[in-house]
């Protein structure tokens, strides 16, 4: 790019003195200006090489350069007047840090008509999700201890008053380290989510878990409140409730919910130069007594009250409880309503010594996994490679880890025929648990002495183990066979899939035609007497491809919408080219066809591909996601890599993008439309990765109209 163009761009945005910082993404120069009010968009767009200009709020300004953006950026930064000017680095975030960007974007508006409900359950989810791995790991130690007790290798390891050999006691500590200090982990995550210093939240909750805190109640007779034994002692004349907060999750959640607004208030009223010292100090000064005297006990009593309600239902009719729980979970999990129930499970184990919810919940989990197994078998039968990969990973996560989300979000919620059949499996599993509990005289149904993930590996943790194994097996195979018998796609969806699959297989075969195959398809294309029959074969194969319409598959699962719906004038206005946009439901972007990676941004937000056949394609994950500077993106390829249809390009963390306030809508744009024929979006609505969404006609078929 000419230096004159670079200088013209700088001049058009007000000169170097008006530029606070300059970064770039895959296609755009991103200016943070001192004052953008004087920039004339028409002047900017009239500069040679500039494809468009996008004014934005906050004195930000974007100049669309397409594939020449890197050269333009380098030329601008090399200008003498730009010496010393701020530069956030390629695809960086400028002077504004990522946390500020996230905070600003979250303040722009509500997330639907019931934003506070969404925010509440997101708060619960994000407080627990980071520790799920640790909980899962600890649950395997619990299962191992339960198995050893079942085999009479050790005594009943979790019963009151039981003393284990030091060797086994050490093994027992390997799971207690997670569950005893779970309140501290939740306090950290919840405080971070709410915008406060997570270590301050950690420290506030840690006060209630110190041995010295429990020692304050030594020698005082306990009192029972809501079925919980507590000790009340006067501190400066104010009654303080002493309680063992190990494994408690309601108190840290409530503490963080109060700490967040307090932190924001302190930051507003304290000068920035003093915030580092006095914001944490004053927050702790207020929150430690408030949590110890009020919030902690309220959390304990609230959790106990909810647990008592569920216990009353279970005591009234374990049969009904065993059926309702697995039927309710398929609707609770997508809404995040299961997180409070998880907290009750932990509370039950601490207060009762066992939990009665996880047994019936296992019927739901295995019905879910059974439906996934049915989908896996069908995907093998239908030669559906993409679904086979999805179902294999989801089934492994379920059976070995007890995690239902990959099955639920990756498969079941995408195909409406699965849910009714899965619910039958839930009912059958719950019915067996309820009936078995009545026959065996189990007042609390199936129980477990530990919080475990309901997988194949944790079956020994449930009592009675035989009844539980029969129930989850029935739930699994009922769902599996019902899905196998009915298919997870509707007849219309199946017919569409088979047509796409057959076309893809035919296209793949055509890409690898031998000279003999080409000659068979085009008898006069190859003459054996020619000096170079191999070259003739290549030419014939090329000619054959030029007469075949190119199909571009969807690079990710989601909902296809017109490109005009992208909330960005460059993409939405077609400045970059024609194509479609996809609102993703998954978190992985795949290659939409065979070709070469021309550009792979290190930030992971955009990829340029040159597909076999010459189509140049841009995939841009989300809008303005370059500002995340790679946070939440895991890039799988690099420029120059060869990819095939379905090769993973990048995985992205939807939560990171959504928390920052950026739209997830992903434009898929053909960049070299002038070199090709007509660009035709062929599909709107829900799609899976690999489904054709754009067709590109050969140029000669659309431009050559002479006889």
C-alpha positions as CSV (number, residue, x, y, z in Angstrom):
1,X,0.0,0.0,0.0
2,X,1.3,3.4,-0.9
3,X,2.5,5.7,1.8
4,X,0.2,8.4,0.5
5,X,-2.8,6.2,1.3
6,X,-1.5,5.6,4.8
7,X,-1.0,9.4,5.3
8,X,-4.4,10.1,3.8
9,X,-6.1,7.8,6.3
10,X,-4.3,9.4,9.3
11,X,-5.1,12.9,8.0
12,X,-8.8,11.9,7.5
13,X,-9.3,10.8,11.1
14,X,-7.8,14.1,12.4
15,X,-4.1,13.6,12.2
16,X,-1.7,11.7,14.5
17,X,-2.4,14.0,17.4
18,X,-6.0,12.8,17.4
19,X,-5.1,9.1,17.5
20,X,-4.9,7.7,21.0
21,X,-4.2,4.1,19.8
22,X,-4.4,2.1,16.6
23,X,-5.0,-1.7,16.3
24,X,-6.3,-3.9,13.6
25,X,-8.2,-7.2,13.2
26,X,-8.6,-9.4,10.2
27,X,-10.1,-6.7,7.9
28,X,-10.2,-3.4,9.7
29,X,-8.0,-0.6,11.2
30,X,-9.4,0.2,14.6
31,X,-8.7,3.7,15.8
32,X,-9.3,5.0,19.3
33,X,-9.5,8.8,18.7
34,X,-9.4,11.7,21.0
35,X,-12.4,13.2,19.3
36,X,-14.2,11.5,16.4
37,X,-16.8,14.2,15.9
38,X,-14.9,15.9,13.1
39,X,-14.2,12.8,11.0
40,X,-16.0,12.9,7.7
41,X,-17.0,9.4,6.7
42,X,-17.3,10.3,3.0
43,X,-13.7,11.6,2.9
44,X,-12.4,8.4,4.6
45,X,-14.2,6.2,2.2
46,X,-13.0,8.1,-0.8
47,X,-9.4,7.2,-0.1
48,X,-8.0,4.6,-2.5
49,X,-7.9,1.1,-0.9
50,X,-10.5,2.0,1.8
51,X,-13.5,-0.3,1.5
52,X,-15.6,1.5,4.1
53,X,-15.7,3.4,7.4
54,X,-17.6,2.6,10.6
55,X,-18.0,5.3,13.2
56,X,-18.5,3.9,16.7
57,X,-19.4,5.1,20.2
58,X,-16.7,6.2,22.6
59,X,-14.6,8.0,19.9
60,X,-13.8,4.7,18.3
61,X,-13.5,4.5,14.5
62,X,-13.0,1.6,12.1
63,X,-11.6,1.8,8.6
64,X,-12.3,-1.3,6.5
65,X,-9.3,-2.4,4.4
66,X,-10.0,-6.0,3.7
67,X,-7.0,-8.2,3.1
68,X,-4.7,-5.2,2.9
69,X,-5.2,-4.4,6.6
70,X,-1.8,-5.6,7.8
71,X,0.0,-3.6,5.1
72,X,-2.1,-0.5,5.9
73,X,-1.4,-0.9,9.6
74,X,2.4,-1.2,9.0
75,X,2.5,1.8,6.6
76,X,0.6,4.0,9.1
77,X,2.8,3.0,12.0
78,X,5.9,3.7,9.9
79,X,4.8,7.3,9.2
80,X,7.1,9.9,10.9
81,X,4.1,11.6,12.5
82,X,3.1,8.3,14.2
83,X,6.3,7.9,16.0
84,X,5.5,7.4,19.7
85,X,1.8,7.1,19.0
86,X,-0.1,4.5,21.0
87,X,-0.5,1.1,19.4
88,X,-2.2,-1.8,21.0
89,X,-0.5,-4.3,18.7
90,X,-2.2,-6.3,16.0
91,X,-5.7,-7.1,17.0
92,X,-5.1,-5.7,20.4
93,X,-7.5,-3.8,22.6
94,X,-6.0,-0.3,22.5
95,X,-5.7,1.7,25.7
96,X,-8.9,0.3,27.1
97,X,-8.3,-2.9,29.1
98,X,-10.5,-5.9,28.6
99,X,-12.2,-5.7,32.0
100,X,-13.3,-2.1,31.2
101,X,-14.6,-3.2,27.8
102,X,-16.6,-5.9,29.4
103,X,-18.0,-3.6,32.1
104,X,-19.0,-1.0,29.5
105,X,-20.7,-3.5,27.2
106,X,-22.6,-5.1,30.0
107,X,-24.0,-1.7,31.0
108,X,-25.4,-1.0,27.5
109,X,-28.7,-2.7,28.0
110,X,-30.7,-5.6,29.5
111,X,-30.6,-9.1,28.2
112,X,-34.3,-9.7,27.5
113,X,-37.5,-9.0,29.3
114,X,-36.4,-10.8,32.4
115,X,-32.8,-9.7,32.6
116,X,-32.5,-10.1,36.3
117,X,-33.5,-13.7,36.1
118,X,-30.9,-14.4,33.4
119,X,-28.3,-12.6,35.5
120,X,-29.2,-14.5,38.6
121,X,-28.8,-17.9,37.1
122,X,-25.7,-16.9,35.2
123,X,-24.3,-15.8,38.6
124,X,-25.1,-19.2,40.1
125,X,-23.7,-21.0,37.1
126,X,-20.4,-19.0,37.0
127,X,-20.0,-19.4,40.7
128,X,-20.0,-23.2,40.4
129,X,-18.7,-24.0,36.9
130,X,-15.0,-23.3,37.5
131,X,-14.8,-25.8,40.3
132,X,-16.7,-28.6,38.5
133,X,-13.5,-30.2,37.4
134,X,-12.2,-30.4,41.0
135,X,-15.6,-31.7,42.2
136,X,-15.5,-34.3,39.5
137,X,-12.0,-35.4,40.5
138,X,-13.0,-35.5,44.2
139,X,-16.1,-37.6,43.4
140,X,-13.9,-40.4,42.0
141,X,-12.1,-40.6,45.4
142,X,-15.4,-40.8,47.1
143,X,-16.5,-43.6,44.8
144,X,-13.3,-45.5,45.4
145,X,-13.8,-45.2,49.2
146,X,-17.4,-46.4,48.8
147,X,-16.3,-49.3,46.7
148,X,-13.7,-50.3,49.3
149,X,-16.4,-50.2,52.0
150,X,-18.8,-52.3,49.8
151,X,-16.0,-54.9,49.4
152,X,-15.4,-54.8,53.2
153,X,-11.8,-53.6,52.7
154,X,-12.5,-50.7,55.1
155,X,-15.3,-49.9,57.5
156,X,-18.2,-47.6,56.7
157,X,-15.9,-44.7,56.0
158,X,-18.4,-41.9,56.2
159,X,-20.3,-43.0,59.3
160,X,-20.2,-40.9,62.5
161,X,-17.5,-42.0,64.9
162,X,-15.7,-44.3,62.5
163,X,-11.9,-44.2,62.8
164,X,-10.0,-45.2,59.7
165,X,-6.4,-46.5,59.5
166,X,-4.1,-43.6,58.8
167,X,-3.4,-44.8,55.3
168,X,-7.1,-44.8,54.4
169,X,-7.7,-41.7,56.4
170,X,-5.2,-40.0,54.1
171,X,-7.1,-41.2,51.0
172,X,-10.2,-39.8,52.6
173,X,-8.6,-36.4,52.9
174,X,-8.1,-36.4,49.1
175,X,-11.7,-35.6,48.5
176,X,-12.4,-33.7,51.7
177,X,-9.9,-31.0,50.6
178,X,-12.3,-30.0,47.9
179,X,-15.7,-30.3,49.7
180,X,-14.6,-28.8,53.1
181,X,-13.2,-25.7,51.4
182,X,-15.8,-25.5,48.8
183,X,-17.3,-22.3,50.4
184,X,-13.9,-20.5,49.7
185,X,-13.9,-21.6,46.1
186,X,-17.5,-20.5,45.6
187,X,-16.7,-17.2,47.4
188,X,-13.8,-16.5,45.0
189,X,-15.8,-17.3,41.9
190,X,-18.9,-15.5,42.9
191,X,-17.0,-12.4,44.0
192,X,-15.1,-12.3,40.7
193,X,-18.4,-12.7,38.8
194,X,-20.0,-9.9,40.6
195,X,-17.1,-7.5,40.0
196,X,-15.4,-7.5,43.4
197,X,-11.8,-8.5,44.2
198,X,-12.2,-12.3,44.4
199,X,-9.4,-12.6,47.1
200,X,-11.3,-10.2,49.3
201,X,-14.4,-12.4,49.0
202,X,-12.2,-15.4,49.7
203,X,-10.8,-13.8,52.8
204,X,-14.2,-12.8,54.1
205,X,-15.5,-16.3,53.9
206,X,-12.3,-17.7,55.3
207,X,-13.0,-16.0,58.6
208,X,-16.0,-18.2,59.1
209,X,-14.0,-21.3,58.4
210,X,-11.1,-20.7,60.8
211,X,-10.7,-23.1,63.6
212,X,-10.7,-20.1,66.0
213,X,-14.2,-19.2,64.7
214,X,-15.7,-22.6,65.7
215,X,-13.7,-22.3,69.0
216,X,-15.8,-19.3,70.0
217,X,-18.7,-21.6,70.8
218,X,-16.7,-24.0,72.9
219,X,-18.6,-24.9,76.1
220,X,-21.9,-23.4,74.9
221,X,-24.9,-25.7,74.5
222,X,-26.0,-26.0,70.8
223,X,-29.5,-24.9,69.7
224,X,-31.5,-26.5,66.9
225,X,-32.9,-24.0,64.3
226,X,-34.5,-25.3,61.1
227,X,-33.1,-28.7,61.9
228,X,-29.6,-27.3,62.1
229,X,-27.5,-27.5,65.3
230,X,-26.0,-24.0,65.9
231,X,-24.2,-22.3,68.8
232,X,-25.1,-18.7,69.7
233,X,-22.6,-16.6,71.7
234,X,-22.6,-12.9,72.5
235,X,-20.0,-10.8,70.8
236,X,-19.9,-7.2,72.2
237,X,-23.4,-7.9,73.3
238,X,-24.6,-9.0,69.8
239,X,-25.6,-12.7,69.3
240,X,-23.2,-14.5,66.9
241,X,-24.3,-17.8,65.3
242,X,-21.5,-20.3,65.3
243,X,-21.8,-22.9,62.6
244,X,-19.6,-25.3,60.7
245,X,-19.5,-23.7,57.3
246,X,-17.7,-26.6,55.6
247,X,-19.3,-27.5,52.2
248,X,-21.8,-24.6,52.6
249,X,-22.5,-22.7,49.4
250,X,-25.5,-20.5,50.1
251,X,-23.6,-18.2,52.6
252,X,-20.7,-17.4,50.1
253,X,-23.2,-16.7,47.3
254,X,-25.2,-14.3,49.5
255,X,-22.0,-12.7,50.7
256,X,-20.7,-12.1,47.2
257,X,-24.1,-10.7,46.1
258,X,-23.7,-8.0,48.8
259,X,-20.0,-7.5,48.3
260,X,-20.3,-6.6,44.6
261,X,-22.5,-3.5,45.1
262,X,-20.4,-2.5,48.1
263,X,-17.3,-2.7,46.0
264,X,-18.7,-0.5,43.3
265,X,-19.9,2.1,45.8
266,X,-16.4,2.2,47.5
267,X,-14.8,2.7,44.1
268,X,-17.0,5.6,43.3
269,X,-16.4,7.5,46.6
270,X,-12.7,6.8,47.1
271,X,-10.1,8.5,44.9
272,X,-8.3,6.2,42.5
273,X,-4.9,6.8,44.2
274,X,-6.2,5.3,47.4
275,X,-8.4,2.5,46.1
276,X,-5.8,-0.2,46.3
277,X,-5.6,0.1,50.1
278,X,-8.9,1.4,51.3
279,X,-11.4,-0.3,49.1
280,X,-10.4,-3.8,50.3
281,X,-9.9,-2.6,53.8
282,X,-13.4,-1.0,54.1
283,X,-15.0,-3.8,52.2
284,X,-13.6,-6.3,54.7
285,X,-14.4,-4.0,57.7
286,X,-18.1,-4.0,56.6
287,X,-18.5,-7.5,55.2
288,X,-16.7,-9.7,57.8
289,X,-19.0,-8.7,60.6
290,X,-22.0,-8.6,58.3
291,X,-21.3,-12.0,57.0
292,X,-20.6,-13.6,60.4
293,X,-23.6,-12.1,62.2
294,X,-26.2,-11.9,59.5
295,X,-25.4,-13.2,55.9
296,X,-23.8,-16.5,57.0
297,X,-26.7,-17.6,59.2
298,X,-29.3,-16.4,56.7
299,X,-27.5,-18.6,54.1
300,X,-27.4,-21.6,56.3
301,X,-31.1,-21.2,57.3
302,X,-32.2,-20.6,53.7
303,X,-30.5,-23.6,52.5
304,X,-31.8,-25.7,55.4
305,X,-35.3,-24.4,54.7
306,X,-35.1,-25.4,51.0
307,X,-33.7,-28.8,52.0
308,X,-36.5,-29.3,54.5
309,X,-39.1,-28.7,51.8
310,X,-37.6,-31.3,49.5
311,X,-37.1,-33.7,52.5
312,X,-40.8,-33.3,53.4
313,X,-41.8,-34.1,49.8
314,X,-39.5,-37.1,49.8
315,X,-40.8,-38.3,53.2
316,X,-44.4,-37.8,52.2
317,X,-44.0,-40.0,49.1
318,X,-40.5,-41.3,48.0
319,X,-42.4,-42.9,45.1
320,X,-43.6,-39.6,43.7
321,X,-40.3,-37.8,44.5
322,X,-38.3,-40.5,42.6
323,X,-40.5,-39.9,39.5
324,X,-40.7,-36.1,39.6
325,X,-37.0,-35.4,40.0
326,X,-35.8,-37.1,36.8
327,X,-38.7,-35.7,34.8
328,X,-38.0,-32.1,36.1
329,X,-34.2,-32.1,35.5
330,X,-34.4,-32.0,31.6
331,X,-36.2,-28.7,32.0
332,X,-34.2,-27.4,35.0
333,X,-30.7,-27.9,33.6
334,X,-31.2,-25.7,30.4
335,X,-32.5,-22.9,32.6
336,X,-29.8,-23.2,35.3
337,X,-32.4,-24.1,37.9
338,X,-30.4,-27.2,39.0
339,X,-27.7,-25.1,40.7
340,X,-29.7,-24.4,43.8
341,X,-30.6,-28.2,44.0
342,X,-26.9,-29.0,43.8
343,X,-26.3,-26.8,46.8
344,X,-29.1,-28.6,48.7
345,X,-27.4,-31.9,47.9
346,X,-24.2,-30.7,49.6
347,X,-26.2,-29.4,52.6
348,X,-28.0,-32.8,52.9
349,X,-24.7,-34.6,53.1
350,X,-23.3,-32.2,55.7
351,X,-26.5,-32.2,57.9
352,X,-28.0,-35.6,57.3
353,X,-24.9,-37.6,56.4
354,X,-26.5,-38.6,53.1
355,X,-28.4,-37.3,50.1
356,X,-31.6,-38.6,48.6
357,X,-31.7,-36.4,45.4
358,X,-28.8,-37.7,43.4
359,X,-30.3,-41.2,43.1
360,X,-33.4,-40.1,41.1
361,X,-31.2,-37.5,39.3
362,X,-29.2,-40.4,38.0
363,X,-32.2,-41.7,36.1
364,X,-32.3,-38.4,34.2
365,X,-28.6,-38.4,33.5
366,X,-28.6,-41.9,32.1
367,X,-31.8,-41.3,30.1
368,X,-29.9,-38.4,28.6
369,X,-26.8,-40.5,27.9
370,X,-29.0,-43.3,26.4
371,X,-30.6,-40.9,23.9
372,X,-27.0,-39.8,22.9
373,X,-26.1,-43.4,22.4
374,X,-29.1,-43.8,20.1
375,X,-28.0,-40.8,18.1
376,X,-24.4,-42.2,17.9
377,X,-25.7,-45.5,16.5
378,X,-27.9,-43.7,13.9
379,X,-25.0,-41.4,12.9
380,X,-22.9,-44.5,12.2
381,X,-25.8,-46.0,10.2
382,X,-26.4,-42.8,8.3
383,X,-22.7,-42.0,7.6
384,X,-23.1,-38.7,9.5
385,X,-19.5,-38.0,10.5
386,X,-20.1,-34.7,12.1
387,X,-22.8,-36.1,14.4
388,X,-20.8,-39.2,15.1
389,X,-18.0,-37.0,16.4
390,X,-20.4,-34.9,18.5
391,X,-22.2,-37.9,20.0
392,X,-19.0,-39.9,20.7
393,X,-17.6,-37.0,22.8
394,X,-20.9,-36.3,24.5
395,X,-21.4,-40.0,25.4
396,X,-17.9,-40.4,26.8
397,X,-18.3,-37.2,28.9
398,X,-21.6,-38.6,30.2
399,X,-20.8,-42.2,30.9
400,X,-17.3,-41.6,32.4
401,X,-17.8,-38.1,33.9
402,X,-21.5,-37.8,34.6
403,X,-21.7,-34.6,32.6
404,X,-24.9,-34.1,30.7
405,X,-24.3,-30.6,29.1
406,X,-22.4,-31.9,26.0
407,X,-25.3,-34.2,25.2
408,X,-28.0,-31.7,26.1
409,X,-26.6,-28.6,24.3
410,X,-24.7,-30.4,21.5
411,X,-27.6,-32.7,20.4
412,X,-30.8,-32.9,22.3
413,X,-31.9,-29.3,22.3
414,X,-31.2,-29.1,18.6
415,X,-33.5,-32.0,17.6
416,X,-37.0,-31.8,19.0
417,X,-37.8,-35.5,18.5
418,X,-35.3,-36.5,21.2
419,X,-36.8,-34.9,24.2
420,X,-40.1,-36.8,24.4
421,X,-38.3,-40.1,24.1
422,X,-35.7,-39.1,26.7
423,X,-38.5,-38.2,29.1
424,X,-39.9,-41.7,28.8
425,X,-36.5,-43.0,29.8
426,X,-36.5,-40.6,32.8
427,X,-40.0,-41.8,33.8
428,X,-39.0,-45.5,33.6
429,X,-35.9,-44.9,35.6
430,X,-37.8,-42.9,38.3
431,X,-40.6,-45.5,38.3
432,X,-38.2,-48.3,39.1
433,X,-36.5,-46.3,41.9
434,X,-39.9,-45.3,43.4
435,X,-41.3,-48.8,43.2
436,X,-38.1,-50.4,44.4
437,X,-38.0,-48.0,47.4
438,X,-41.6,-49.1,48.4
439,X,-40.8,-52.8,48.0
440,X,-37.6,-52.6,49.9
441,X,-38.9,-50.3,52.6
442,X,-36.5,-47.5,51.9
443,X,-37.9,-44.3,53.6
444,X,-35.5,-42.0,51.7
445,X,-35.2,-44.0,48.5
446,X,-31.8,-44.4,47.0
447,X,-29.1,-42.5,48.9
448,X,-25.5,-41.6,48.7
449,X,-23.1,-40.4,51.4
450,X,-21.2,-38.1,49.1
451,X,-21.7,-35.6,46.3
452,X,-20.8,-37.5,43.2
453,X,-21.4,-37.1,39.4
454,X,-23.8,-39.8,38.3
455,X,-21.6,-41.8,35.9
456,X,-20.7,-45.5,35.4
457,X,-17.7,-45.0,37.7
458,X,-19.8,-43.7,40.6
459,X,-22.4,-46.5,40.8
460,X,-20.8,-48.0,43.9
461,X,-21.4,-44.7,45.8
462,X,-25.2,-45.4,45.8
463,X,-27.2,-47.5,48.2
464,X,-28.8,-49.9,47.4
465,X,-26.4,-50.2,44.5
466,X,-28.4,-53.0,42.8
467,X,-31.6,-51.0,42.6
468,X,-29.8,-47.9,41.4
469,X,-27.9,-49.9,38.6
470,X,-31.2,-51.5,37.4
471,X,-32.9,-48.1,37.3
472,X,-30.2,-46.2,35.4
473,X,-29.8,-49.1,33.0
474,X,-33.5,-49.1,32.3
475,X,-33.5,-45.3,31.8
476,X,-30.5,-45.6,29.4
477,X,-31.8,-48.3,27.2
478,X,-35.3,-47.1,27.1
479,X,-34.2,-43.7,25.7
480,X,-31.7,-45.3,23.4
481,X,-34.1,-47.8,21.8
482,X,-36.8,-45.1,21.5
483,X,-34.4,-42.8,19.6
484,X,-33.2,-45.7,17.5
485,X,-36.8,-46.6,16.5
486,X,-37.9,-43.1,15.7
487,X,-34.7,-41.3,14.5
488,X,-33.7,-38.0,16.0
489,X,-34.4,-36.1,12.7
490,X,-37.9,-35.6,11.2
491,X,-38.4,-37.3,7.8
492,X,-37.9,-33.9,6.1
493,X,-34.7,-33.3,8.0
494,X,-33.5,-36.8,7.2
495,X,-34.2,-36.4,3.5
496,X,-32.4,-33.0,3.5
497,X,-29.4,-34.5,5.3
498,X,-29.1,-37.4,2.9
499,X,-29.2,-35.2,-0.1
500,X,-26.5,-33.0,1.4
501,X,-24.4,-36.0,2.4
502,X,-24.7,-37.6,-1.0
503,X,-23.8,-34.4,-2.7
504,X,-20.8,-33.9,-0.4
505,X,-19.6,-37.5,-1.0
506,X,-20.0,-37.0,-4.8
507,X,-18.0,-33.7,-4.6
508,X,-15.3,-35.3,-2.5
509,X,-15.0,-38.1,-5.0
510,X,-14.8,-35.6,-7.8
511,X,-11.9,-33.8,-6.1
512,X,-9.8,-37.0,-6.3
513,X,-10.7,-38.2,-9.8
514,X,-8.0,-40.3,-11.4
515,X,-7.2,-39.7,-15.1
516,X,-9.2,-42.8,-16.0
517,X,-12.2,-41.6,-14.0
518,X,-12.0,-38.2,-15.6
519,X,-11.9,-39.8,-19.0
520,X,-14.9,-41.9,-18.2
521,X,-16.8,-38.8,-17.1
522,X,-15.7,-36.8,-20.2
523,X,-14.7,-39.3,-22.9
524,X,-13.0,-36.8,-25.2
525,X,-11.1,-35.0,-22.4
526,X,-8.0,-37.1,-22.6
527,X,-6.1,-38.3,-25.7
528,X,-3.5,-41.0,-25.0
529,X,-1.5,-39.8,-27.9
530,X,-0.9,-36.4,-26.4
531,X,2.6,-35.7,-25.2
532,X,1.6,-35.3,-21.6
533,X,-1.6,-37.3,-20.8
534,X,-1.2,-36.6,-17.1
535,X,-1.4,-32.9,-17.6
536,X,-4.4,-33.5,-19.9
537,X,-6.0,-35.4,-17.1
538,X,-5.4,-32.5,-14.6
539,X,-6.9,-30.1,-17.1
540,X,-9.9,-32.3,-17.6
541,X,-10.4,-32.6,-13.9
542,X,-10.2,-28.8,-13.6
543,X,-12.7,-28.4,-16.4
544,X,-15.0,-30.8,-14.7
545,X,-14.9,-28.9,-11.5
546,X,-15.6,-25.6,-13.3
547,X,-18.9,-27.0,-14.5
548,X,-20.0,-28.0,-11.0
549,X,-21.6,-25.6,-8.6
550,X,-19.5,-25.1,-5.5
551,X,-21.2,-25.6,-2.1
552,X,-19.9,-23.9,1.0
553,X,-20.9,-25.7,4.2
554,X,-21.8,-24.1,7.5
555,X,-18.6,-23.8,9.6
556,X,-20.6,-24.1,12.8
557,X,-23.9,-25.3,14.3
558,X,-26.5,-22.6,14.7
559,X,-29.2,-20.6,13.0
560,X,-28.6,-19.2,9.6
561,X,-29.9,-15.6,9.0
562,X,-29.4,-13.1,6.1
563,X,-26.1,-11.3,6.2
564,X,-28.1,-8.0,6.5
565,X,-29.0,-9.0,10.1
566,X,-25.4,-8.6,11.2
567,X,-25.3,-5.5,13.5
568,X,-22.4,-4.1,11.7
569,X,-22.6,-1.9,8.6
570,X,-19.6,-3.4,7.0
571,X,-20.8,-6.9,7.1
572,X,-24.5,-6.2,7.1
573,X,-24.2,-3.7,4.2
574,X,-22.3,-6.2,2.1
575,X,-19.1,-4.1,1.9
576,X,-16.9,-7.2,2.5
577,X,-18.9,-9.4,0.1
578,X,-21.9,-11.6,-0.1
579,X,-22.7,-14.6,2.2
580,X,-24.7,-15.5,5.2
581,X,-24.5,-15.1,9.0
582,X,-24.9,-17.7,11.6
583,X,-26.0,-17.3,15.2
584,X,-24.0,-20.2,16.8
585,X,-25.3,-22.7,19.2
586,X,-22.0,-24.5,19.6
587,X,-18.5,-23.4,20.4
588,X,-16.4,-24.8,17.6
589,X,-15.8,-23.5,14.1
590,X,-15.0,-26.0,11.4
591,X,-13.6,-25.7,7.9
592,X,-16.6,-25.4,5.5
593,X,-14.7,-27.2,2.8
594,X,-11.4,-28.5,1.7
595,X,-8.7,-25.8,1.1
596,X,-5.9,-23.8,2.6
597,X,-5.8,-21.4,5.6
598,X,-4.8,-18.1,4.1
599,X,-5.0,-16.1,7.4
600,X,-5.5,-17.3,11.0
601,X,-5.7,-14.4,13.4
602,X,-3.8,-15.1,16.6
603,X,-6.8,-13.7,18.5
604,X,-8.9,-16.5,17.0
605,X,-11.7,-14.2,16.0
606,X,-11.3,-14.4,12.2
607,X,-10.1,-16.8,9.5
608,X,-9.5,-16.5,5.8
609,X,-9.7,-19.6,3.7
610,X,-9.0,-20.3,0.1
611,X,-11.2,-23.3,-0.8
612,X,-10.5,-25.8,-3.5
613,X,-12.1,-24.2,-6.5
614,X,-10.8,-20.8,-5.8
615,X,-13.4,-19.4,-3.4
616,X,-11.9,-17.0,-0.9
617,X,-13.9,-17.1,2.4
618,X,-13.9,-15.0,5.5
619,X,-15.3,-16.4,8.8
620,X,-15.6,-13.8,11.5
621,X,-16.6,-15.1,14.9
622,X,-18.8,-12.5,16.6
623,X,-18.7,-8.8,16.1
624,X,-15.9,-6.6,17.7
625,X,-14.5,-9.8,19.3
626,X,-11.0,-8.6,18.3
627,X,-11.2,-6.5,21.4
628,X,-10.9,-9.6,23.6
629,X,-7.3,-10.0,22.4
630,X,-7.6,-13.8,22.1
631,X,-9.3,-14.3,25.5
632,X,-11.8,-17.2,25.2
633,X,-10.4,-18.5,21.8
634,X,-8.4,-21.6,21.2
635,X,-6.9,-21.5,17.7
636,X,-6.4,-24.9,16.1
637,X,-4.7,-24.0,12.8
638,X,-2.2,-21.6,11.3
639,X,-1.8,-19.8,8.0
640,X,-0.7,-22.2,5.3
641,X,-2.3,-25.3,6.9
642,X,-4.3,-27.6,4.6
643,X,-7.8,-28.3,5.9
644,X,-10.6,-30.6,4.9
645,X,-14.3,-30.3,5.4
646,X,-14.9,-30.5,9.2
647,X,-11.3,-29.7,10.3
648,X,-11.6,-27.7,13.6
649,X,-10.4,-24.1,13.1
650,X,-11.0,-22.7,16.6
651,X,-13.1,-23.2,19.7
652,X,-14.4,-20.3,21.6
653,X,-15.9,-19.6,25.0
654,X,-19.4,-18.3,24.5
655,X,-19.5,-17.0,28.0
656,X,-16.4,-14.8,27.6
657,X,-17.9,-13.2,24.5
658,X,-21.3,-12.8,25.9
659,X,-20.0,-11.4,29.2
660,X,-18.1,-8.8,27.2
661,X,-21.4,-7.8,25.5
662,X,-20.3,-8.7,22.0
663,X,-22.8,-10.4,19.6
664,X,-22.0,-14.0,18.7
665,X,-23.4,-13.7,15.2
666,X,-20.8,-15.0,12.8
667,X,-20.6,-13.6,9.2
668,X,-19.4,-16.1,6.5
669,X,-18.5,-14.0,3.5
670,X,-17.2,-14.7,0.0
671,X,-14.4,-12.2,-0.6
672,X,-13.7,-12.7,-4.3
673,X,-17.3,-12.6,-5.6
674,X,-16.1,-10.7,-8.7
675,X,-14.0,-13.7,-9.8
676,X,-16.9,-16.1,-9.4
677,X,-20.4,-16.7,-10.5
678,X,-23.6,-15.9,-8.5
679,X,-23.4,-16.2,-4.7
680,X,-26.6,-17.8,-3.5
681,X,-27.5,-18.3,0.2
682,X,-29.4,-21.6,0.1
683,X,-30.6,-22.1,3.6
684,X,-32.0,-20.2,6.6
685,X,-32.9,-21.6,10.0
686,X,-31.2,-24.2,12.2
687,X,-28.2,-26.0,10.7
688,X,-25.5,-28.3,11.9
689,X,-21.9,-27.8,10.9
690,X,-21.3,-29.2,7.5
691,X,-24.7,-28.4,6.1
692,X,-24.4,-26.4,2.8
693,X,-25.5,-22.8,3.3
694,X,-24.0,-21.0,0.2
695,X,-23.7,-22.1,-3.4
696,X,-21.3,-20.5,-5.8
697,X,-22.1,-20.9,-9.5
698,X,-19.2,-21.1,-12.0
699,X,-18.6,-17.7,-13.6
700,X,-19.0,-19.0,-17.1
701,X,-22.5,-20.4,-16.4
702,X,-23.7,-17.0,-15.2
703,X,-21.8,-14.7,-17.6
704,X,-21.4,-16.6,-20.9
705,X,-24.8,-16.3,-22.6
706,X,-23.7,-16.7,-26.2
707,X,-24.8,-19.7,-28.1
